[in-house]
Amino acid sequence: MSSMPEFTLQNGNTIPLLGFGTAEYPFGSSSETMKETFLHAIKLGYRHFDSAAIYQSEQLLGEAMHDALNLGLIKSRDELFITSKLWCSDGHHDRVVPAIQKTLSNLKLEYVDLYLIHIPVSLKTGEIGLSFKKEDILPMDIKSVWEAMENCQKLGLAKSIGVSNFTRKKLETLLSTAKIHPAVNQVVGSSHGPCSAADLFVFAKVEMNPYWQQEQLREFCEEKGIHITAYSPLGGKGTIWGTNWIMECEVLKEIAKAKGRTIAQISLRWVYEQGVSVVVKSFNKERMKENLDIFDWNLSPDELQKITGIPQRKGFIASEFISDEGPYKTLSELWDGEI
């Protein structure tokens, strides 16, 4: 691709409408080949790379960017859009700026284009990782954490700031005191299956895919000027948290066959046509190329209507987070009544 379609955020910055996800579970499991994968993605035309402190991919992404500049694949760092995320153990006012500074050190950058609160939950302070107990989970002080996120933008450490996996209620809480509104709310596309308690925490996501279409959240965010990014909206098949709902959906199969496209392309195109940007997650070279081919064709009104009619079901309700001793005593408290 010679260019990537972009969306202009409320603050005037632009975000590429297709991004490349850098998470692979177990985190860091393909570290020996990850840098080459990122370089190949740049060669193919990806310009938005989505990372996070917990993914263990920041340092390798930084090395790939350095190599891409030396190889002439890009002329300057400004050609890339880099997202990273604040992990829950740093979800405290006085830990946010040091956390983004650590991220920038890993990436060898002076700024990220977008910095997100990964999940609206805090952990007792400690090392970044998945080793924690239920009693370590704390309700996030959204007001004070967002103030620190605003400082990241004011200091020039992030061009834009946003959130990930925020419900409408949590966004309303944030917006009630925010001086800088979040530019993005990233929601995951995966439908989740069984995994360990720690894994459940990492992948406790607000979903968006043809099986969980998020009309109310999309309408709310559009009204507030918050852009939605859907992360990995293909169901996460082959992962410990994923299902094959998307890839085995008869409606999507029928449309894909009629159009000579893959089910993945139909799902990605549907997300894109909702005015949402997409972060795809595949390290397979053929699928990396295939996932880029969603912009020069469209779904018909009839096809869109068929997808709209897919019965809705949320793949993961995260009941493991519910306990009398914890911050969430009911599913309604955890998901703010939005499931």
C-alpha positions in Angstrom: 0.0 0.0 0.0 1.2 3.5 -0.9 -1.0 5.1 1.7 -3.3 4.2 4.6 -6.7 5.8 5.1 -6.8 8.0 8.2 -9.4 9.5 10.6 -9.0 13.0 12.1 -9.4 12.9 15.9 -11.2 15.6 17.8 -7.9 17.3 18.6 -6.8 17.5 15.0 -4.4 14.6 15.0 -4.9 11.8 12.6 -5.0 8.0 13.2 -4.5 5.4 10.5 -7.7 3.4 10.1 -5.9 0.0 10.1 -3.3 -0.8 12.7 -1.1 -3.8 13.6 -1.4 -5.3 17.0 1.8 -6.4 18.7 0.4 -8.7 21.5 0.9 -12.4 21.3 0.1 -14.7 24.2 2.0 -15.8 26.2 3.5 -12.4 26.1 7.0 -12.3 24.6 6.7 -15.9 23.3 7.8 -15.0 19.8 10.4 -12.4 20.8 13.1 -14.0 18.5 11.0 -13.3 15.3 8.9 -10.3 16.5 11.2 -7.6 15.2 11.2 -9.1 11.7 7.5 -9.4 11.8 7.2 -5.7 12.6 9.6 -4.8 9.8 7.6 -6.9 7.4 4.4 -5.1 8.5 6.0 -1.8 7.7 7.1 -3.1 4.3 3.5 -4.1 3.6 2.2 -0.6 4.5 1.1 -0.8 8.1 1.8 2.5 9.8 -0.1 2.2 13.1 1.4 -0.1 15.7 -0.5 -0.9 18.9 1.6 -1.9 21.9 1.3 -1.9 25.7 3.5 -2.2 28.7 2.1 -5.7 29.5 2.7 -7.0 25.9 6.5 -7.1 26.2 6.7 -5.8 22.6 7.7 -2.2 23.1 11.5 -2.7 23.0 11.3 -4.9 19.9 9.0 -2.4 18.2 11.5 0.3 18.9 14.3 -1.7 17.4 12.1 -2.4 14.3 11.4 1.3 13.8 15.1 2.1 14.1 15.9 -0.6 11.5 13.1 0.6 9.2 14.6 4.1 9.2 18.1 2.7 8.4 16.7 0.5 5.6 14.8 3.4 4.1 11.4 1.8 4.6 10.3 5.1 6.2 11.8 8.5 5.9 11.0 9.6 9.5 9.5 8.5 12.7 6.6 10.8 12.0 5.3 8.4 9.3 4.4 5.9 12.0 1.5 6.1 14.6 2.5 4.4 17.8 0.1 3.5 20.5 0.9 2.1 24.0 -1.0 1.6 27.2 -0.8 2.1 30.9 -0.9 -1.1 32.8 -3.1 -1.5 35.9 -0.2 -1.7 38.5 0.6 1.9 37.3 -3.0 2.9 37.4 -2.3 5.5 40.2 -1.9 9.2 39.8 1.8 9.4 40.8 2.8 6.4 38.6 1.4 7.4 35.2 4.1 9.8 34.1 6.9 7.5 35.2 5.1 4.7 33.3 4.9 6.5 30.0 8.6 7.6 30.4 9.5 3.9 30.8 7.5 3.1 27.7 9.3 5.8 25.7 12.6 4.5 26.9 11.6 1.0 25.7 10.5 2.4 22.3 13.4 4.8 22.1 11.0 7.6 21.2 10.4 11.1 22.5 6.6 10.7 22.3 3.9 8.2 21.5 1.0 9.2 19.2 -1.6 7.7 21.5 -1.4 6.6 25.2 -4.3 4.7 26.6 -5.5 3.5 30.1 -5.4 -0.2 29.3 -8.3 -1.2 31.6 -10.3 0.9 34.1 -9.1 -1.1 37.1 -6.1 -0.6 39.2 -3.8 -3.1 40.9 -1.8 -2.7 44.0 1.5 -1.2 42.9 4.2 -3.7 41.9 5.9 -5.1 38.9 4.1 -5.2 35.6 2.9 -8.7 35.0 0.1 -11.2 35.6 1.0 -12.5 39.0 -1.6 -11.0 41.3 -4.4 -12.0 43.5 -8.0 -11.0 43.6 -7.4 -8.9 46.7 -4.8 -6.9 44.6 -7.6 -5.6 42.3 -8.7 -2.1 43.2 -11.3 0.3 41.8 -9.5 2.9 39.7 -9.6 6.5 40.8 -10.5 7.7 37.3 -10.4 11.4 38.1 -6.8 11.4 39.4 -5.5 8.9 36.9 -6.9 10.9 34.0 -5.4 14.1 35.4 -2.0 12.3 35.2 -2.8 11.2 31.7 -3.6 14.8 30.8 -0.1 15.7 32.1 1.4 13.2 29.7 -0.1 15.2 26.8 0.8 18.6 28.3 4.4 17.4 28.7 4.5 16.3 25.1 5.0 12.7 26.0 1.8 11.7 24.1 0.2 13.6 21.2 -3.2 12.1 22.1 -4.6 10.3 25.2 -7.4 7.9 25.5 -8.9 4.9 27.2 -9.4 1.2 26.5 -12.4 -1.0 27.5 -14.4 1.9 29.1 -18.2 1.5 29.3 -20.5 4.5 28.8 -20.8 4.9 32.5 -17.0 5.0 33.1 -16.7 7.4 30.2 -19.3 9.7 31.8 -17.4 9.6 35.1 -14.2 10.6 33.3 -15.8 13.3 31.2 -17.4 14.9 34.2 -14.0 16.2 35.4 -11.7 15.9 32.3 -10.0 19.0 31.0 -8.8 17.1 27.9 -11.3 14.6 26.5 -10.2 11.1 25.5 -9.5 11.0 21.8 -10.0 7.2 21.5 -11.8 4.4 23.3 -10.2 1.1 22.2 -12.5 -2.0 22.5 -11.4 -5.5 21.8 -13.0 -7.7 19.2 -12.4 -11.0 20.7 -15.0 -13.3 22.1 -13.5 -14.9 25.2 -13.4 -18.5 26.4 -12.0 -20.1 29.5 -8.6 -19.0 30.9 -6.9 -18.4 34.2 -7.9 -15.7 36.7 -4.9 -13.5 35.7 -5.5 -14.0 32.0 -9.2 -13.2 32.5 -8.2 -9.9 34.0 -6.0 -9.0 31.0 -8.7 -9.9 28.5 -11.6 -8.5 30.4 -12.6 -6.4 27.5 -15.4 -4.3 26.1 -16.0 -6.2 22.9 -16.9 -5.1 19.4 -17.5 -7.5 16.5 -20.4 -8.8 14.4 -21.6 -10.8 17.4 -21.4 -7.9 19.8 -22.0 -4.8 17.8 -21.9 -2.1 20.5 -24.5 0.3 18.9 -25.1 2.2 22.1 -21.4 2.6 22.9 -20.7 3.7 19.3 -23.5 6.3 19.4 -22.3 7.6 22.8 -18.7 7.9 21.7 -19.7 9.6 18.4 -21.8 12.1 20.3 -18.9 12.9 22.6 -16.3 13.1 19.8 -14.5 9.9 21.0 -13.2 7.7 18.2 -13.5 3.9 18.6 -10.8 1.5 17.7 -11.6 -2.2 17.6 -8.8 -4.5 18.5 -8.6 -7.9 16.9 -12.3 -8.1 15.8 -12.0 -11.7 14.5 -12.8 -13.6 17.7 -9.3 -14.5 18.9 -9.5 -18.1 17.4 -6.5 -20.1 18.4 -5.9 -18.3 21.6 -6.7 -19.4 25.1 -9.3 -16.6 25.4 -10.8 -16.8 21.9 -13.7 -18.6 20.2 -14.4 -19.5 16.6 -17.8 -17.7 16.5 -16.7 -15.2 13.9 -14.9 -17.6 11.6 -17.7 -20.1 11.7 -20.6 -17.6 11.4 -22.9 -18.8 8.5 -23.9 -15.3 7.6 -20.3 -14.1 7.2 -19.5 -17.3 5.3 -22.3 -16.7 2.9 -21.3 -13.1 2.3 -17.6 -14.0 1.9 -18.4 -16.7 -0.7 -20.6 -14.3 -2.7 -17.9 -11.6 -2.7 -14.9 -13.8 -3.2 -13.4 -12.6 0.1 -12.4 -14.2 3.3 -14.5 -14.2 6.4 -11.8 -12.1 8.1 -12.0 -9.5 5.4 -15.8 -9.3 5.7 -15.6 -8.9 9.5 -12.9 -6.2 9.2 -14.7 -4.4 6.4 -17.9 -4.4 8.5 -16.1 -2.8 11.5 -14.5 -0.2 9.2 -17.9 0.7 7.7 -19.1 1.5 11.2 -16.7 4.5 11.3 -14.4 2.6 13.5 -10.6 2.0 13.1 -9.3 -1.5 13.4 -6.2 -3.1 14.9 -5.6 -6.5 13.4 -3.5 -9.2 15.1 -1.8 -11.8 13.0 1.9 -12.6 12.6 1.2 -14.8 9.6 2.6 -13.1 6.5 -0.3 -14.1 4.2 -2.9 -12.9 6.6 -1.0 -9.7 7.3 -1.3 -8.9 3.6 -4.9 -10.1 3.3 -6.0 -7.9 6.3 -4.8 -4.8 4.4 -7.2 -5.5 1.5 -10.4 -4.1 2.9 -10.5 -0.5 1.5 -11.3 -0.6 -2.2 -14.6 -2.5 -2.0 -17.7 -2.3 0.2 -20.6 -4.3 1.7 -24.0 -3.8 0.1 -27.0 -2.5 2.1 -28.4 -6.0 2.0 -25.2 -7.5 3.3 -24.9 -4.9 6.1 -28.5 -5.7 7.1 -27.7 -9.4 7.3 -24.8 -8.7 9.6 -26.9 -6.4 11.7 -29.3 -9.3 12.2 -26.8 -11.6 13.7 -28.0 -12.6 17.1 -26.0 -10.8 19.7 -24.0 -12.5 22.4 -21.1 -11.3 24.5 -18.4 -13.9 24.7 -17.0 -13.1 28.1 -18.8 -11.8 31.2 -15.8 -12.2 33.6 -17.7 -13.7 36.5 -14.4 -14.6 38.0 -14.0 -10.9 39.0 -17.1 -11.0 41.2 -16.6 -11.5 44.9 -18.0 -10.2 48.1 -14.5 -8.9 49.1 -13.6 -7.2 45.9 -14.6 -3.9 44.2 -17.1 -5.7 41.9 -19.8 -7.7 43.8 -22.1 -8.2 40.8 -21.7 -8.5 37.0 -23.8 -5.3 36.7 -21.2 -3.4 38.8 -18.4 -4.7 36.6 -20.0 -3.9 33.3 -22.1 -1.0 34.5 -25.3 -2.8 33.4 -24.2 -2.7 29.8 -24.4 -6.4 29.1 
